């Protein structure tokens, strides 16, 4: 699978913002199910697809590959959710 841009799509940006918001609210490394519920997606597969593409773009990382929790924004990913000055 290839992607044309390092910039997140609108849907991917929504995932980044939701991941950031949940983390700020104290949900440490949200699960795919928690992201699905927050985003209102019909399936966890949609969340997985977005997260996999965001990992390829180096905007999200999962330091422990098989952990249930573990998705977090990279420094590069945080740049997309910080308020613009």
C-alpha positions as CSV (number, residue, x, y, z in Angstrom):
1,X,0.0,0.0,0.0
2,X,1.3,3.4,-0.9
3,X,0.3,6.9,0.1
4,X,1.0,10.1,-1.7
5,X,1.5,12.6,1.1
6,X,3.1,12.8,4.5
7,X,0.2,15.1,5.4
8,X,-2.7,13.3,7.2
9,X,-6.1,13.2,5.4
10,X,-9.1,14.8,7.0
11,X,-10.2,11.5,8.5
12,X,-6.6,10.8,9.8
13,X,-6.4,14.2,11.3
14,X,-9.7,13.5,13.1
15,X,-8.1,10.3,14.5
16,X,-5.0,12.3,15.6
17,X,-7.1,14.9,17.3
18,X,-9.2,12.2,19.1
19,X,-6.1,10.4,20.2
20,X,-4.7,13.6,21.6
21,X,-7.9,14.6,23.3
22,X,-8.3,11.1,25.0
23,X,-4.7,11.3,26.2
24,X,-5.3,14.8,27.7
25,X,-8.4,13.4,29.4
26,X,-6.3,10.8,31.1
27,X,-6.9,7.8,28.9
28,X,-3.4,6.5,28.7
29,X,-2.8,5.1,25.2
30,X,-6.4,4.5,24.2
31,X,-7.4,1.1,22.8
32,X,-8.8,0.7,19.3
33,X,-12.3,0.1,20.8
34,X,-12.0,3.4,22.8
35,X,-11.0,5.3,19.6
36,X,-13.8,3.6,17.7
37,X,-16.4,4.7,20.3
38,X,-15.0,8.3,20.4
39,X,-14.9,8.6,16.6
40,X,-18.3,7.0,16.1
41,X,-16.9,4.5,13.5
42,X,-18.9,1.4,12.8
43,X,-16.0,-1.0,13.0
44,X,-12.6,-1.3,14.7
45,X,-11.2,-2.1,11.3
46,X,-11.7,1.5,10.2
47,X,-9.7,2.6,13.2
48,X,-6.9,0.1,12.5
49,X,-6.7,1.2,8.9
50,X,-6.3,4.8,9.8
51,X,-3.8,4.0,12.6
52,X,-1.7,1.8,10.3
53,X,-1.5,4.6,7.7
54,X,-0.7,7.1,10.4
55,X,2.1,4.8,11.6
56,X,3.5,4.6,8.1
57,X,3.5,8.4,8.0
58,X,5.3,8.4,11.4
59,X,2.6,10.4,13.1
60,X,1.5,7.7,15.5
61,X,3.6,5.0,17.1
62,X,3.0,1.8,19.1
63,X,6.2,1.1,21.0
64,X,5.0,-2.4,22.2
65,X,3.7,-4.1,19.1
66,X,1.3,-6.6,20.6
67,X,0.0,-4.5,23.6
68,X,-3.7,-3.8,23.8
69,X,-2.9,-0.2,24.6
70,X,0.0,1.7,23.2
71,X,-0.9,4.0,20.4
72,X,0.4,7.5,20.9
73,X,1.3,10.5,18.9
74,X,4.8,11.0,17.8
75,X,6.4,14.5,18.0
76,X,5.7,14.8,14.3
77,X,2.0,13.8,14.9
78,X,1.7,16.3,17.8
79,X,2.6,19.1,15.4
80,X,-0.7,18.5,13.6
81,X,-2.9,18.9,16.7
82,X,-1.1,21.8,18.4
83,X,-2.9,25.1,18.2
84,X,-1.4,27.3,15.4
85,X,0.3,30.5,16.7
